[in-house]
């Protein structure tokens, strides 16, 4: 059976006939069922009418998110999601803090059914800090590393180490690390603000980006020290320009390079990853001589093949910047693509590499863009789906779910 004409699909999608369009889109042009994936959307429930975590179905043939969620998990401000597919667990950072309906920062754990992806509550623990904004997991699955951003200057932010039991149950925090602020920015650097903690590819070092300190701190990971598995590495930190505000970090697939977004100075830093530390090699200006305040780099991700780097730029620009990665790891800008919304906080490339899903936080929408895996360029807008205050996008990379 032949697939539906593209003109008919366009007509259905753009005239509100989503049900009929979805029925057509469930089939490829050969008549066979299209490959389907599931994706999880984190969000802010304290504003924008969101209810929590959304489990959605994604048609990987057409680049289409089914509008009706498969499941809605009600939990407060699940702004960041981390998957443990080995144990079928999902961990969510509940970015709570002062003046929120729930003022206590927490991490929530969920069981994910292997066949269906259905989520069921497992456990919850406090993070001993305010506004946990990022989670990562040790390679052996024994610990979660929680970035407590801590908006208020007192007490500020911290890094928390939260053990997990063999079944994925959360245990109380056993270690807290704090840093000294740079105090360069009069409002945003009067205390530490830990924004992310990312493991090295070999899992032996933890790189902690502290927006308030203008440093990326480096910790050795030693699971033999069960209560305090982290200790300062040598060197203990990588200094960045005054007032730069490091936010997120990602490593190249081979581990030789690392790339970081600097939120306050509107820059992207490239590093060589050498002997468990980072050596800065390149600093790319997003503002290009313009008003730095009009830019706010946030998410940073590599393409599945490691050939391209994507950076979200928020504030007034609201765009995705695409860089080609040269043989030596250097960045060469090849595209600036509008995010089609406000505040592109996070984004994800689907497992096929043919689509990008953007979480436009302040315009309450998910946007699906076409992507060319060969050139790395972002193309047409395929879908805009309303959803309250989306903040994170994670694919459950198991085709057929």
MIVEX-133379 format. One record per residue (C-alpha): residue number from 0; residue in three letters; x, z, y. Coordinates in steps of 0.2 Angstrom, whole numbers. Layout:
# MIVEX-133379
REC   n res  east    up north
REC NUM ALA     X     Z     Y
...
This chain:
# MIVEX-133379
REC   n res  east    up north
REC   0 UNK     0     0     0
REC   1 UNK     7    -5    17
REC   2 UNK     9     8    30
REC   3 UNK    -1     9    46
REC   4 UNK     3    -3    60
REC   5 UNK    14     5    74
REC   6 UNK     1     0    87
REC   7 UNK   -12    10    78
REC   8 UNK    -2    25    77
REC   9 UNK     3    24    95
REC  10 UNK   -16    23    99
REC  11 UNK   -21    37    89
REC  12 UNK    -7    49    95
REC  13 UNK   -10    45   113
REC  14 UNK   -28    46   113
REC  15 UNK   -30    63   105
REC  16 UNK   -34    57    87
REC  17 UNK   -21    69    79
REC  18 UNK   -30    72    63
REC  19 UNK   -31    53    59
REC  20 UNK   -13    51    65
REC  21 UNK    -7    65    54
REC  22 UNK   -16    57    39
REC  23 UNK    -7    41    42
REC  24 UNK    10    49    45
REC  25 UNK     9    57    28
REC  26 UNK    14    41    21
REC  27 UNK    29    30    23
REC  28 UNK    28    11    25
REC  29 UNK    30     9     6
REC  30 UNK    14    20     3
REC  31 UNK    25    34    -4
REC  32 UNK    23    52     2
REC  33 UNK    35    54    17
REC  34 UNK    49    67    15
REC  35 UNK    43    84    23
REC  36 UNK    53    99    29
REC  37 UNK    48   115    36
REC  38 UNK    54   122    52
REC  39 UNK    53   139    60
REC  40 UNK    50   143    78
REC  41 UNK    55   159    87
REC  42 UNK    46   163   103
REC  43 UNK    43   176   116
REC  44 UNK    27   186   114
REC  45 UNK    28   196   130
REC  46 UNK    23   180   140
REC  47 UNK    16   163   138
REC  48 UNK     3   168   124
REC  49 UNK    14   166   109
REC  50 UNK    10   176    93
REC  51 UNK    27   177    85
REC  52 UNK    36   166    72
REC  53 UNK    28   149    68
REC  54 UNK    31   140    52
REC  55 UNK    28   122    54
REC  56 UNK    28   106    44
REC  57 UNK    39    92    49
REC  58 UNK    37    74    44
REC  59 UNK    55    67    42
REC  60 UNK    49    49    40
REC  61 UNK    41    48    57
REC  62 UNK    48    63    67
REC  63 UNK    32    72    69
REC  64 UNK    27    91    68
REC  65 UNK    10    94    61
REC  66 UNK     1   103    75
REC  67 UNK    -8   116    64
REC  68 UNK     5   129    59
REC  69 UNK     7   133    40
REC  70 UNK     9   151    45
REC  71 UNK    10   162    60
REC  72 UNK    19   179    58
REC  73 UNK    15   191    71
REC  74 UNK    30   201    77
REC  75 UNK    36   206    95
REC  76 UNK    48   193   104
REC  77 UNK    56   185    89
REC  78 UNK    68   176   100
REC  79 UNK    82   172    87
REC  80 UNK    80   168    69
REC  81 UNK    93   168    55
REC  82 UNK    90   162    37
REC  83 UNK    98   168    21
REC  84 UNK    93   155     9
REC  85 UNK   103   162    -5
REC  86 UNK    91   177    -5
REC  87 UNK    76   169     2
REC  88 UNK    76   180    17
REC  89 UNK    73   177    36
REC  90 UNK    79   189    49
REC  91 UNK    72   189    67
REC  92 UNK    79   197    82
REC  93 UNK    65   206    91
REC  94 UNK    71   204   109
REC  95 UNK    62   220   115
REC  96 UNK    68   231   129
REC  97 UNK    63   241   145
REC  98 UNK    46   236   152
REC  99 UNK    41   227   137
REC 100 UNK    26   231   126
REC 101 UNK    38   237   113
REC 102 UNK    53   244   123
REC 103 UNK    64   246   107
REC 104 UNK    76   232   101
REC 105 UNK    74   228    83
REC 106 UNK    78   216    69
REC 107 UNK    64   211    57
REC 108 UNK    67   205    39
REC 109 UNK    55   194    29
REC 110 UNK    54   188    11
REC 111 UNK    53   169    10
REC 112 UNK    44   163    -5
REC 113 UNK    55   150   -14
REC 114 UNK    42   137   -18
REC 115 UNK    31   138    -3
REC 116 UNK    41   146    11
REC 117 UNK    27   159    14
REC 118 UNK    34   173    24
REC 119 UNK    30   191    20
REC 120 UNK    37   207    29
REC 121 UNK    51   216    21
REC 122 UNK    59   229    33
REC 123 UNK    63   232    51
REC 124 UNK    77   242    59
REC 125 UNK    81   247    77
REC 126 UNK    97   239    85
REC 127 UNK   103   254    95
REC 128 UNK   102   243   110
REC 129 UNK    91   233   122
REC 130 UNK    86   215   120
REC 131 UNK    94   209   105
REC 132 UNK    96   190   108
REC 133 UNK   107   184    93
REC 134 UNK   110   187    75
REC 135 UNK   123   181    63
REC 136 UNK   126   186    45
REC 137 UNK   143   189    36
REC 138 UNK   147   176    23
REC 139 UNK   145   189     9
REC 140 UNK   127   193    15
REC 141 UNK   132   212    17
REC 142 UNK   130   213    36
REC 143 UNK   120   207    51
REC 144 UNK   130   206    68
REC 145 UNK   117   209    82
REC 146 UNK   120   204   100
REC 147 UNK   111   217   111
REC 148 UNK   111   208   128
REC 149 UNK   105   223   138
REC 150 UNK    99   216   154
REC 151 UNK   100   232   164
REC 152 UNK   117   238   170
REC 153 UNK   115   255   162
REC 154 UNK   118   255   147
REC 155 UNK   122   236   147
REC 156 UNK   125   226   131
REC 157 UNK   133   230   114
REC 158 UNK   137   223    97
REC 159 UNK   129   231    83
REC 160 UNK   133   230    64
REC 161 UNK   118   232    53
REC 162 UNK   121   233    34
REC 163 UNK   109   225    22
REC 164 UNK   105   230     4
REC 165 UNK   107   218   -11
REC 166 UNK    88   213    -9
REC 167 UNK    90   210     9
REC 168 UNK    82   226    15
REC 169 UNK    89   231    32
REC 170 UNK    99   248    34
REC 171 UNK   103   258    49
REC 172 UNK   116   252    61
REC 173 UNK   133   259    56
REC 174 UNK   145   253    70
REC 175 UNK   143   249    89
REC 176 UNK   156   240   100
REC 177 UNK   155   240   119
REC 178 UNK   166   230   131
REC 179 UNK   171   233   149
REC 180 UNK   162   221   162
REC 181 UNK   172   210   173
REC 182 UNK   160   214   188
REC 183 UNK   164   197   196
REC 184 UNK   146   192   197
REC 185 UNK   136   204   209
REC 186 UNK   121   204   198
REC 187 UNK   124   198   181
REC 188 UNK   141   206   177
REC 189 UNK   140   224   182
REC 190 UNK   140   228   163
REC 191 UNK   143   220   146
REC 192 UNK   130   208   141
REC 193 UNK   134   202   123
REC 194 UNK   126   185   120
REC 195 UNK   131   179   103
REC 196 UNK   143   184    88
REC 197 UNK   149   169    78
REC 198 UNK   159   170    62
REC 199 UNK   174   159    60
REC 200 UNK   172   146    46
REC 201 UNK   182   156    34
REC 202 UNK   171   172    38
REC 203 UNK   186   183    42
REC 204 UNK   185   184    61
REC 205 UNK   170   187    72
REC 206 UNK   170   179    89
REC 207 UNK   159   189   101
REC 208 UNK   154   180   118
REC 209 UNK   151   193   131
REC 210 UNK   143   186   147
REC 211 UNK   146   201   157
REC 212 UNK   165   202   153
REC 213 UNK   171   184   154
REC 214 UNK   179   186   137
REC 215 UNK   176   181   119
REC 216 UNK   181   196   109
REC 217 UNK   188   194    92
REC 218 UNK   186   206    77
REC 219 UNK   193   206    60
REC 220 UNK   180   208    46
REC 221 UNK   184   219    32
REC 222 UNK   170   223    20
REC 223 UNK   180   236    11
REC 224 UNK   177   247    26
REC 225 UNK   159   249    22
REC 226 UNK   154   260    38
REC 227 UNK   165   251    50
REC 228 UNK   169   233    44
REC 229 UNK   175   227    61
REC 230 UNK   191   231    70
REC 231 UNK   199   222    85
REC 232 UNK   210   207    80
REC 233 UNK   227   203    88
REC 234 UNK   224   196   101
REC 235 UNK   208   206   104
REC 236 UNK   200   194   116
REC 237 UNK   201   177   124
REC 238 UNK   200   177   143
REC 239 UNK   189   165   152
REC 240 UNK   188   160   171
REC 241 UNK   182   174   182
REC 242 UNK   163   174   183
REC 243 UNK   161   161   170
REC 244 UNK   149   170   158
REC 245 UNK   152   165   140
REC 246 UNK   136   163   131
REC 247 UNK   136   153   114
REC 248 UNK   150   147   103
REC 249 UNK   151   134    89
REC 250 UNK   165   128    77
REC 251 UNK   168   110    71
REC 252 UNK   165   107    53
REC 253 UNK   183   107    48
REC 254 UNK   186   123    58
REC 255 UNK   200   116    69
REC 256 UNK   190   116    85
REC 257 UNK   177   128    94
REC 258 UNK   166   124   109
REC 259 UNK   158   137   120
REC 260 UNK   145   136   134
REC 261 UNK   149   146   150
REC 262 UNK   132   150   158
REC 263 UNK   137   156   175
REC 264 UNK   150   143   180
REC 265 UNK   141   129   172
REC 266 UNK   155   123   160
REC 267 UNK   159   119   142
REC 268 UNK   175   125   135
REC 269 UNK   185   117   121
REC 270 UNK   197   127   110
REC 271 UNK   209   124    97
REC 272 UNK   206   137    83
REC 273 UNK   223   143    78
REC 274 UNK   228   157    66
REC 275 UNK   211   166    69
REC 276 UNK   211   165    88
REC 277 UNK   206   152   101
REC 278 UNK   217   142   113
REC 279 UNK   208   134   127
REC 280 UNK   212   115   129
REC 281 UNK   198   108   140
REC 282 UNK   185   114   153
REC 283 UNK   171   102   157
REC 284 UNK   161   104   173
REC 285 UNK   142   101   171
REC 286 UNK   139   103   190
REC 287 UNK   152    90   194
REC 288 UNK   155    96   211
REC 289 UNK   137   100   214
REC 290 UNK   127   116   216
REC 291 UNK   132   127   201
REC 292 UNK   116   137   203
REC 293 UNK   106   121   198
REC 294 UNK   114   122   180
REC 295 UNK   113   134   166
REC 296 UNK   121   129   150
REC 297 UNK   113   137   135
REC 298 UNK   113   131   117
REC 299 UNK   127   121   110
REC 300 UNK   127   112    93
REC 301 UNK   136    99    84
REC 302 UNK   129    84    75
REC 303 UNK   128    85    56
REC 304 UNK   143    74    54
REC 305 UNK   153    83    67
REC 306 UNK   155    68    78
REC 307 UNK   145    73    93
REC 308 UNK   142    89   103
REC 309 UNK   125    93   112
REC 310 UNK   123   105   126
REC 311 UNK   107   111   134
REC 312 UNK   107   112   153
REC 313 UNK    93   123   160
REC 314 UNK    89   129   178
REC 315 UNK    84   114   189
REC 316 UNK    92   101   178
REC 317 UNK    83   103   161
REC 318 UNK    93    91   151
REC 319 UNK   103    88   135
REC 320 UNK   121    82   138
REC 321 UNK   128    72   124
REC 322 UNK   147    72   121
REC 323 UNK   157    61   109
REC 324 UNK   171    71   101
REC 325 UNK   188    62   101
REC 326 UNK   201    63    87
REC 327 UNK   210    77    95
REC 328 UNK   193    86    98
REC 329 UNK   192    82   116
REC 330 UNK   174    80   124
REC 331 UNK   169    63   132
REC 332 UNK   152    63   140
REC 333 UNK   141    48   134
REC 334 UNK   123    53   139
REC 335 UNK   112    64   149
REC 336 UNK    94    65   143
REC 337 UNK    80    74   151
REC 338 UNK    72    88   140
REC 339 UNK    55    83   145
REC 340 UNK    51   101   149
REC 341 UNK    58   116   158
REC 342 UNK    71   128   151
REC 343 UNK    77   120   135
REC 344 UNK    83   136   128
REC 345 UNK    87   130   110
REC 346 UNK    86   114   100
REC 347 UNK    89   108    82
REC 348 UNK    94    91    74
REC 349 UNK    84    88    58
REC 350 UNK    92    87    41
REC 351 UNK    92    67    42
REC 352 UNK   101    67    59
REC 353 UNK    87    56    66
REC 354 UNK    77    68    77
REC 355 UNK    80    82    89
REC 356 UNK    67    96    92
REC 357 UNK    69   105   108
REC 358 UNK    61   122   113
REC 359 UNK    57   121   131
REC 360 UNK    54   139   134
REC 361 UNK    46   139   152
REC 362 UNK    35   124   149
REC 363 UNK    28   131   133
REC 364 UNK    31   116   122
REC 365 UNK    41   108   108
REC 366 UNK    48    90   111
REC 367 UNK    53    78    97
REC 368 UNK    66    65   102
REC 369 UNK    73    51    92
REC 370 UNK    91    51    88
REC 371 UNK   103    37    83
REC 372 UNK   115    45    70
REC 373 UNK   128    31    73
REC 374 UNK   129    32    92
REC 375 UNK   124    50    94
REC 376 UNK   112    45   108
REC 377 UNK    95    52   110
REC 378 UNK    80    40   112
REC 379 UNK    62    40   114
REC 380 UNK    51    55   116
REC 381 UNK    40    55   100
REC 382 UNK    30    70   102
REC 383 UNK    26    84   114
REC 384 UNK    18    99   105
REC 385 UNK    11   114   115
REC 386 UNK    17   131   109
REC 387 UNK    19   147   119
REC 388 UNK    37   152   125
REC 389 UNK    47   144   111
REC 390 UNK    65   151   110
REC 391 UNK    73   145    94
REC 392 UNK    71   131    81
REC 393 UNK    78   133    63
REC 394 UNK    75   120    49
REC 395 UNK    72   126    31
REC 396 UNK    83   112    24
REC 397 UNK    74   110     7
REC 398 UNK    66    93     6
REC 399 UNK    48    93    -2
REC 400 UNK    42   110     5
